[in-house]
Amino acid sequence: MTVDIETYSPIDLFTAGAYRYAQSPDFQILLLSYTIDNGPVVTFDLVADTIPDEDRRLLVDPGIIKRAHNAAFEWWCLSQHFGLDARTRSQWLEQWQDTMVHMLYCGLPASLDNAGKALQLPTEAAKMREGKALITYFCKPCKPSKSNGGRTRNMPWHDSDKWALFTTYNGRDVTAEREIDRKLGAFPVPEEIWRQWRDDLRMNANGIGVDLDLARGAMDCAEQITERLTAEAKALSRLDNPNSPVQLMSWLQGRGVRLDNITKDTVAHLLARKDTPADAHRMLEIRQQISKTSNAKYDAVIAATGDDSRIRGTMQFYGAARTGRWAGRLLQVQNLPRTHLEHQDDIRRIIKLGDADSLEAIYGDVNDTLSQMIRTVLVPQQDAWFIDADFSAIEARLIAWEAGEDWVLDVFRSTGRIYEATAARIFGIPEDRIRKGNPEYEYRQRGKVATLALGYQGSVGAMKRMGGDRLGLDDAGLQDIVDRWREQNPHIIRLWRKMQRAAVRTISTGHPTSPRPGVVFRMERGTASPFAFLTMEIPSGRKLFYANPGTTEDGRITYWEQDTTGWAEAETYGGKLTENLTQALGRDCLQYALTNLRAAGYAPVFHVHDEVIVESATQKPEEDLKTIIKIMSQVPPWAEGLPLNADGWYGKFYTKE
């Protein structure tokens, strides 16, 4: 059964997320369409009527698989509509699959519209262009006016022609989703991935506890300091609106400051210069403090948190197409600022009081303090703990394991001091000299940047992106580190070349090629698919997909992917393929740990890259931490010989130690 619904709620879906959206007392399902197998599309107007008993029975029949695009929305909204309790809702989830996950698994666009374009759906199956306008009209509140009689919502009887078109639109989505199923029929999602997806939805539906007092106090403090800084900026510059980029740039140029934009990087660069006039310097400081975008996350938290003080839907399963890693949503837990402040309990108490004056007196930059404290808005239930554990240098371990770079593996099996060991090897320094207090300790940072930047065929540019521009070296000095690192890591260099040659050979000949044990490139095509895929089977058994692959005359590999411009050609190479392999295996190590944690009775509430956060009502958090670290350190059966390790902490709020 392929299902699609259209809904109404006064809650904004984009800012609050689907879970909060459907929890509104005024939430309503307007239309429901479905088809079973290749049968006709059936549509129900739920404003005028209810779902007939026979059709409702089909919707909950365990013998019928339900599929929808972004099925989390249909599953959650229909659960709310039917009034299902948490247990029944969880059981019903076993009957669901997701067309969007299928698209992402195959390296294709997530949205139904873009998916249809990529798969070249016929016109009669493509998503209707009128959809956005119809959704705005029927699914969202409207502004009262004389012309609409002062109403705040449009109903079917207010425009019967639009409603008829909306009904067609709802059924067309079902047709589009069914056609996607047909196009991708030769590339099924493994049942193990569906199991992982369902576990992920249960975690998202459970949500994360939120300290709303902290969030509201932070917004109060931010408002106070913004008003104060804006008043200072007006007095200093005489501008009507010093927050206007156009006005501020014009004023700065009038003070002799040369700039083409007012971005964060430009402001930071100008503040570092010693020739910036004092008043311009202060205006730039104010700009920097006011524009702390992280503080907008407090707004996002408040908007998306339900009446039970839990935020739901913060993780997107398979959000990173191809590698299958998760992506953040709403609060964007994977992109929160680090917290470097001490005495965080005290800071949280001050913020809850809305005491911006004390924050400023103690810490100076209030907005920066609020930004650093955004993590701590996430809290466990009362009397429970957050227990946090994350893998140690997982990508460095994995790439060495993939390549057979034994000296790196030996470091991880012994001291674990990979940055020091890397610096010692590439600079010829005794490793025991690279310790705090010794002059050689400065080389540790060079070893760290090299380890983080160079594993995927990166060079000087990659070094700079990873902090190499702060090492005090010119491009020649950075290139020297690149050359030295590559000399010490010949097996990793060889892996890049093997990956490149294997992919090119498979694309050119159509024959499977294996660059290393457990990795196999294949060309795969279904009769209904408009193009072939290059697939990379990885040691965990999963496949990575590259759509419509090809090669250029100079040996580069091309494929098609979704980017900011649409469905466009992209390029890859041996180092990038190695990065995809490594990050995909890192994802599978994390998934293996999540599965084992759940089997042991633990409840992960979210995770960030290689870090898992468990909510536990234990009376002995230190003992749980030891157990969780032990579980995280278990090596998956497909990764024999991988030296896996984890570390962690426990506390009453989320932070980054």
C-alpha positions in Angstrom: 0.0 0.0 0.0 1.4 3.4 -1.0 -0.1 6.2 1.2 -0.1 10.0 1.1 -2.0 12.5 3.2 -2.6 16.3 3.3 -3.0 17.9 6.6 -3.7 21.2 8.4 -2.2 22.6 11.6 -1.7 26.2 12.9 1.8 25.1 13.9 4.5 25.9 11.3 5.8 22.6 9.9 9.2 24.0 8.8 10.1 25.6 12.1 8.5 23.2 14.6 8.8 19.9 12.8 6.3 17.2 12.1 6.0 15.9 15.6 5.1 19.2 17.2 3.0 20.1 14.2 0.7 17.0 14.6 0.5 17.5 18.4 -1.6 20.7 18.0 -5.2 20.3 19.2 -6.3 21.8 15.8 -4.3 19.4 13.7 -6.4 17.7 11.1 -5.9 15.2 8.2 -7.7 16.7 5.2 -7.1 14.1 2.5 -5.9 10.5 2.4 -5.0 8.7 -0.8 -3.7 5.2 -1.3 -3.2 2.4 -3.8 -2.5 -1.3 -3.2 -0.1 -3.0 -5.6 -1.0 -1.7 -9.1 -4.6 -1.0 -8.3 -6.5 2.3 -8.7 -5.8 5.3 -6.4 -8.5 5.7 -3.8 -8.9 9.2 -2.2 -10.9 10.1 0.9 -12.0 13.6 1.9 -11.6 13.5 5.7 -13.0 17.0 6.1 -16.4 15.8 4.9 -16.2 12.1 6.0 -14.2 9.5 7.9 -12.1 6.6 6.7 -14.4 3.7 6.1 -14.0 0.7 8.4 -12.7 -1.6 5.6 -10.1 0.9 4.5 -9.0 1.5 8.0 -8.6 -2.2 8.5 -6.3 -2.3 5.4 -4.3 0.5 6.9 -3.5 -1.6 10.0 -3.4 -5.0 8.4 0.1 -6.5 9.3 0.1 -8.4 6.0 0.2 -5.2 4.0 3.4 -3.1 3.8 2.7 0.7 3.9 5.0 3.0 2.0 5.1 6.7 1.9 7.5 9.5 1.0 9.0 10.7 4.3 6.9 8.0 5.9 7.7 9.3 9.4 5.1 12.0 8.7 2.3 9.7 7.6 3.0 7.2 10.4 3.1 9.9 13.1 0.1 11.9 11.8 -2.1 8.9 11.3 -1.1 7.7 14.7 -2.2 11.0 16.1 -5.4 10.8 14.0 -6.2 7.3 15.3 -5.2 8.2 18.9 -2.7 5.3 19.1 -0.7 5.0 22.3 3.1 4.7 22.2 3.1 0.9 22.3 0.6 0.5 19.5 2.2 3.2 17.5 5.6 1.4 17.8 4.0 -1.9 16.8 2.3 -0.4 13.8 5.7 1.0 12.6 6.8 -2.5 11.8 4.4 -2.3 8.8 6.0 0.8 7.3 8.7 1.6 4.7 9.9 5.0 3.3 10.2 5.9 -0.4 12.5 8.8 0.6 14.9 6.5 2.4 14.9 4.3 -0.7 15.9 7.3 -2.8 18.6 8.3 -0.3 19.9 4.7 -0.1 20.4 4.9 -3.9 22.2 8.2 -3.7 19.2 10.1 -5.2 17.5 13.4 -4.2 15.3 13.3 -1.0 12.3 15.5 -2.1 9.5 13.9 -4.1 9.7 16.6 -6.8 13.5 16.3 -7.3 13.3 12.5 -7.1 10.7 12.5 -9.9 13.0 14.7 -12.1 16.0 12.6 -11.4 14.2 9.4 -12.3 12.5 11.0 -15.3 9.0 10.2 -14.2 6.3 10.6 -16.9 4.2 13.7 -16.8 1.1 11.8 -15.5 3.2 10.5 -12.5 5.2 13.7 -11.7 4.5 15.9 -8.7 2.1 18.7 -9.7 3.5 22.2 -9.8 0.4 23.7 -8.3 1.0 21.8 -5.1 2.8 24.5 -3.1 0.1 27.1 -3.7 -2.7 24.6 -2.7 -0.8 23.6 0.4 -0.5 27.3 1.4 -4.2 27.8 0.8 -5.6 24.7 2.6 -2.9 23.5 5.0 -1.8 26.8 6.7 -3.7 29.5 8.6 -4.6 32.5 6.4 -4.7 36.2 7.4 -8.1 37.6 8.1 -9.3 40.3 5.7 -12.4 42.0 4.5 -12.3 40.0 1.2 -12.3 36.6 3.1 -14.8 37.6 5.7 -12.2 37.7 8.5 -11.5 34.0 8.5 -8.2 32.5 9.6 -8.5 29.3 7.7 -9.6 28.3 4.2 -12.0 25.3 4.0 -13.0 23.3 0.9 -16.3 25.2 0.5 -14.4 28.5 0.2 -13.1 27.4 -3.2 -14.5 24.1 -4.5 -12.4 24.3 -7.7 -9.1 24.5 -5.7 -10.3 21.7 -3.4 -11.0 19.4 -6.4 -7.5 20.2 -7.7 -6.0 19.6 -4.3 -7.7 16.2 -4.2 -6.1 15.4 -7.6 -2.8 16.6 -6.3 -3.0 14.2 -3.3 -3.7 11.2 -5.5 -0.9 12.2 -7.9 1.6 12.0 -5.2 0.6 8.4 -4.6 1.1 7.7 -8.3 4.5 9.4 -8.2 5.6 7.3 -5.2 4.4 4.1 -6.8 6.3 4.9 -10.0 9.5 5.5 -8.0 9.0 2.1 -6.5 8.9 0.6 -10.0 12.0 2.5 -11.2 14.0 1.4 -8.2 12.6 -2.1 -8.0 16.0 -3.6 -8.9 17.7 -1.9 -6.0 15.8 -2.9 -2.9 16.7 -1.5 0.5 18.0 -4.3 2.7 15.6 -5.3 5.5 18.4 -4.6 8.0 18.3 -0.9 6.9 14.5 -0.8 7.4 15.1 -2.2 10.9 17.6 0.6 11.6 15.2 3.2 10.2 12.4 2.0 12.5 14.6 2.2 15.5 15.6 5.7 14.5 12.0 6.8 14.2 11.2 5.4 17.7 14.1 7.4 19.0 13.0 10.5 17.2 9.4 10.0 18.5 10.6 9.6 22.0 12.5 12.9 21.7 15.0 14.8 23.9 14.2 16.6 27.1 14.5 20.4 27.0 15.1 22.9 29.8 12.6 25.5 28.6 13.4 27.8 31.5 17.0 28.0 30.2 15.9 28.6 26.6 13.5 31.4 27.6 16.1 32.9 29.9 18.6 32.9 27.1 16.2 34.6 24.8 15.5 37.2 27.4 19.3 37.8 27.9 19.9 38.0 24.2 17.1 40.6 23.8 18.5 42.7 26.5 22.0 42.7 25.2 20.9 43.3 21.6 18.9 46.3 22.6 21.9 47.7 24.5 24.4 47.0 21.7 22.0 48.5 19.0 21.6 51.7 21.1 25.4 51.9 21.4 25.9 51.4 17.6 23.3 54.1 16.8 25.0 56.6 19.1 28.4 55.7 17.7 27.5 55.8 14.0 24.4 58.0 13.8 22.9 55.3 11.6 19.1 54.7 11.6 19.6 51.0 11.4 23.1 49.8 12.3 22.0 46.2 11.8 21.5 46.9 8.1 24.5 45.4 6.1 24.1 48.1 3.5 24.1 51.0 6.0 26.9 49.5 8.0 29.1 48.8 5.0 28.6 52.4 3.7 29.5 53.8 7.1 32.6 51.7 7.4 33.8 52.6 3.9 33.3 56.2 4.9 35.7 55.6 7.8 38.3 54.3 5.4 37.6 50.6 5.9 37.9 48.7 2.6 35.4 45.7 2.4 33.3 44.0 -0.2 30.9 42.3 2.2 30.0 42.1 5.9 30.2 38.3 6.4 31.5 36.6 9.6 34.9 35.9 8.1 35.3 39.5 6.8 34.4 40.9 10.2 36.9 38.6 12.0 39.6 39.6 9.5 39.0 43.4 10.0 39.0 43.0 13.8 42.4 41.3 13.6 43.9 44.3 11.7 45.6 46.9 13.7 44.9 49.8 11.2 41.1 49.6 11.7 39.9 52.9 13.3 38.8 52.6 16.9 35.1 53.5 16.2 35.0 51.2 13.2 36.6 48.5 15.3 33.9 48.8 18.0 31.1 48.8 15.4 32.6 45.6 14.0 32.7 44.1 17.5 29.0 45.0 18.0 28.2 43.4 14.6 30.0 40.3 15.6 28.2 40.0 18.9 24.7 40.7 17.6 25.0 38.3 14.7 25.7 35.2 16.7 23.5 32.9 14.7 23.7 30.2 17.3 21.4 32.1 19.6 18.6 31.6 17.0 18.8 28.0 18.0 17.1 28.9 21.3 14.1 30.1 19.2 14.2 26.8 17.3 14.2 24.8 20.5 11.2 26.6 21.9 9.3 26.4 18.6 9.8 22.6 18.2 9.4 21.5 21.9 6.1 19.8 22.8 3.9 20.3 25.8 5.8 17.6 27.6 9.1 19.6 27.2 10.6 17.2 24.7 11.9 18.1 21.2 11.3 15.5 18.6 12.5 14.8 15.1 16.1 16.1 15.5 17.7 13.3 13.5 17.3 12.5 9.8 18.0 8.9 8.9 20.3 8.5 5.9 20.4 12.3 5.7 23.9 12.1 4.1 23.0 10.2 0.9 25.5 7.5 -0.2 27.4 7.2 3.1 24.1 6.8 5.1 25.2 9.0 7.9 22.6 10.9 9.9 21.8 14.6 9.4 20.5 17.1 11.9 17.1 18.7 11.8 15.4 21.6 13.7 18.0 22.2 16.5 20.8 20.8 14.3 22.4 18.8 17.1 25.3 17.9 14.8 26.3 21.5 14.4 26.2 23.0 17.9 29.0 25.3 19.1 31.5 23.8 21.5 31.4 24.7 25.2 34.7 25.9 26.6 33.3 27.6 29.7 33.8 26.3 33.3 31.2 26.4 36.1 28.4 25.6 33.6 25.9 24.9 36.4 26.4 28.5 37.7 26.1 30.0 34.2 22.8 28.1 33.6 21.4 29.5 36.8 22.3 33.0 35.8 20.7 32.5 32.3 17.5 31.2 33.8 17.2 34.4 35.8 17.5 36.4 32.7 20.4 38.3 34.3 22.3 39.7 31.3 24.1 42.2 33.5 25.8 39.5 35.6 26.7 37.5 32.4 28.3 40.5 30.9 30.1 41.4 34.1 31.6 37.9 34.5 32.0 36.7 30.9 32.1 39.9 28.8 30.5 38.8 25.5 26.9 37.7 26.5 25.9 36.4 23.1 29.1 34.3 22.9 28.3 32.9 26.3 24.7 32.1 25.3 26.0 30.5 22.1 28.4 28.2 24.0 25.6 27.2 26.4 23.1 26.1 23.8 24.0 22.4 24.2 23.0 22.5 27.9 19.4 23.3 27.0 19.1 19.5 26.3 18.5 17.6 29.6 17.4 14.2 30.8 14.2 13.6 32.6 14.1 14.5 36.3 16.2 12.0 38.4 17.8 10.6 35.2 21.2 11.1 33.7 22.7 11.7 30.3 25.5 9.2 29.7 27.6 10.2 26.7 30.2 8.0 24.9 32.0 8.6 21.7 34.5 6.8 19.5 38.1 7.9 19.7 39.6 9.1 16.4 37.3 6.6 14.5 38.2 7.8 11.0 41.9 7.7 11.5 41.5 4.1 12.9 39.3 3.0 10.0 41.4 4.3 7.2 44.5 2.7 8.6 42.5 -0.6 9.0 41.2 -0.3 5.4 44.7 0.4 4.0 46.7 -1.9 6.3 48.8 1.0 7.6 50.2 -1.1 10.5 52.2 1.6 12.3 49.0 3.6 12.8 47.1 0.6 14.0 49.9 -0.2 16.4 49.6 3.3 17.9 45.9 2.8 18.5 46.5 -0.6 20.0 49.0 0.9 22.5 49.2 4.6 23.5 46.5 6.0 21.2 48.5 9.2 20.9 48.2 9.4 17.1 48.8 13.1 16.8 52.1 12.8 18.7 53.1 9.6 16.9 52.4 11.2 13.5 54.4 14.3 14.4 57.3 12.2 15.6 57.4 10.1 12.4 57.1 13.0 9.9 59.6 15.3 11.7 62.0 12.7 13.1 61.4 13.8 16.8 61.4 11.3 19.7 57.7 10.8 20.6 58.3 11.1 24.3 59.6 14.7 23.7 56.2 15.8 22.3 54.6 16.5 25.7 53.3 19.6 27.4 56.2 21.7 28.8 58.6 20.7 26.1 59.4 23.0 23.1 58.7 20.0 20.8 55.0 20.0 22.0 54.2 22.6 19.2 54.7 19.8 16.7 51.6 17.9 18.1 49.3 20.4 16.4 51.0 19.8 13.1 50.6 16.1 13.6 46.9 16.7 14.4 46.2 18.8 11.4 48.0 16.3 9.1 46.0 13.4 10.6 42.7 15.2 10.2 43.3 16.7 6.7 45.4 14.4 4.6 43.8 10.9 4.8 41.6 11.5 1.8 44.2 12.8 -0.7 44.0 16.3 0.6 46.8 18.8 0.2 47.6 22.4 1.3 44.0 23.5 0.9 42.7 20.7 3.1 45.4 21.6 5.7 44.2 25.1 5.8 40.5 24.0 6.2 41.5 21.9 9.2 43.4 24.7 10.9 46.7 24.6 9.1 46.5 28.3 8.5 47.0 28.8 12.2 50.3 26.9 12.3 52.4 29.9 11.3 53.6 28.3 8.0 53.4 29.5 4.4 52.1 27.2 1.6 55.6 25.8 1.1 55.8 24.8 4.8 52.3 23.2 4.6 53.3 21.3 1.4 56.3 20.0 3.2 54.0 18.5 5.9 51.9 17.0 3.1 54.9 15.4 1.5 56.3 14.1 4.8 52.9 12.6 5.8 52.5 10.8 2.5 56.0 9.4 2.8 55.1 7.8 6.1 51.7 6.5 5.0 52.4 4.6 1.8 49.6 2.0 2.2 47.0 4.8 2.5 48.3 6.4 -0.7 48.1 3.0 -2.4 44.5 2.6 -1.2 43.6 5.8 -3.0 45.1 4.5 -6.2 43.5 1.1 -5.9 40.0 2.7 -5.3 40.5 5.0 -8.3 41.6 2.2 -10.7 38.9 -0.2 -9.5 36.1 2.2 -10.0 37.3 3.3 -13.5 37.8 -0.3 -14.6 34.3 -1.3 -13.5 32.7 1.7 -15.2 34.7 1.1 -18.4 34.2 -2.7 -18.6 31.1 -3.4 -16.6 33.1 -6.1 -14.7 33.1 -6.2 -10.8 36.4 -5.1 -9.3 37.7 -5.4 -5.7 40.4 -2.9 -4.6 40.6 -4.6 -1.2 38.9 -7.5 0.7 35.3 -6.7 1.5 35.0 -3.8 -1.1 33.5 -4.6 -4.5 32.6 -2.1 -7.3 29.8 -3.2 -9.6 27.8 -1.7 -12.4 24.1 -2.3 -11.7 21.0 -1.4 -13.8 17.3 -2.3 -13.6 15.0 -2.5 -16.6 12.9 0.4 -15.3 15.7 2.6 -14.2 16.7 5.5 -16.6 20.4 5.0 -15.8 22.9 2.6 -14.3 24.6 2.8 -10.9 28.1 2.3 -9.8 27.8 0.5 -6.5 30.4 0.0 -3.9 29.8 -2.9 -1.6 31.6 -2.3 1.7 32.8 -4.7 4.4 29.6 -4.2 6.5 27.6 -5.6 3.6 25.9 -2.3 2.7 26.2 -0.7 -0.8 27.0 2.9 -1.7 25.4 4.2 -4.9 26.7 6.5 -7.6 24.1 7.4 -10.2 24.8 7.5 -13.9 28.6 7.0 -13.6 31.1 7.8 -16.3 34.8 8.7 -16.8 36.6 11.6 -18.4 39.6 11.4 -20.8 42.0 12.3 -18.0 40.7 9.5 -15.7 38.3 11.3 -13.4 35.1 9.6 -12.3 31.7 11.4 -12.9 28.3 10.7 -11.5 25.1 12.6 -10.8 23.9 13.9 -7.5 21.6 16.6 -5.9 23.3 19.9 -5.2 22.2 23.5 -4.7 21.6 23.9 -8.5 19.6 20.7 -8.8 20.4 17.3 -10.3 23.9 17.9 -11.7 27.1 16.1 -12.6 29.7 15.7 -10.0 33.2 14.3 -9.9 35.0 11.9 -7.6 38.4 10.3 -7.3 40.3 7.7 -5.3 40.7 9.8 -2.2 37.1 10.8 -2.2 36.0 7.2 -2.7 38.2 6.3 0.3 36.5 9.1 2.3 33.0 7.7 1.4 34.1 4.2 2.4 35.6 5.4 5.7 32.7 7.5 6.7 30.2 4.8 5.7 32.0 2.3 7.8 32.2 4.8 10.7 28.4 5.1 10.4 28.0 1.4 10.5 30.3 1.1 13.6 27.9 3.6 15.2 24.9 1.7 14.1 26.4 -1.5 15.5 26.9 0.2 18.8 23.3 1.6 18.8 21.9 -1.8 18.1 23.9 -3.4 21.0 23.0 -0.6 23.4 19.3 -1.1 22.7 19.7 -4.8 23.1 21.3 -4.2 26.5 18.3 -2.1 27.6 19.8 1.4 27.1 17.8 4.2 25.4 19.8 6.4 23.1 18.0 9.7 22.7 20.2 11.2 20.0 23.7 10.9 18.6 26.2 13.3 17.0 28.6 12.0 14.4 30.5 9.3 16.4 28.9 10.2 19.8 25.9 8.5 21.5 23.8 10.1 24.2 21.8 7.7 26.4 19.1 8.8 28.9 19.3 6.6 32.0 17.4 6.6 35.3 20.2 4.7 36.9 21.4 5.4 40.5 24.9 4.5 39.5 25.8 6.5 36.3 29.5 5.8 36.7 28.8 2.0 36.3 26.5 2.6 33.4 29.2 4.7 31.7 31.7 1.8 32.0 29.2 -0.6 30.5 28.3 1.7 27.7 31.9 2.4 26.8 32.5 -1.4 26.8 29.6 -1.8 24.4 30.7 1.0 22.2 34.2 -0.6 22.0 32.9 -3.9 20.7 34.3 -4.5 17.2 31.7 -5.4 14.5 32.2 -8.9 13.1 33.0 -7.5 9.7 35.9 -5.4 11.1 38.2 -8.0 12.6 41.5 -6.3 13.6 40.1 -2.8 13.9 41.3 -1.2 17.2 38.1 0.4 18.4 37.9 2.5 21.5 35.5 4.9 23.2 35.4 7.4 26.1 32.7 9.4 27.8 31.1 11.2 30.7 27.8 11.5 32.5 25.8 14.6 33.7 22.6 16.4 34.1 22.7 18.3 30.9 24.3 17.9 27.4 27.7 19.5 26.9 31.0 18.9 25.1 33.9 18.0 27.4 
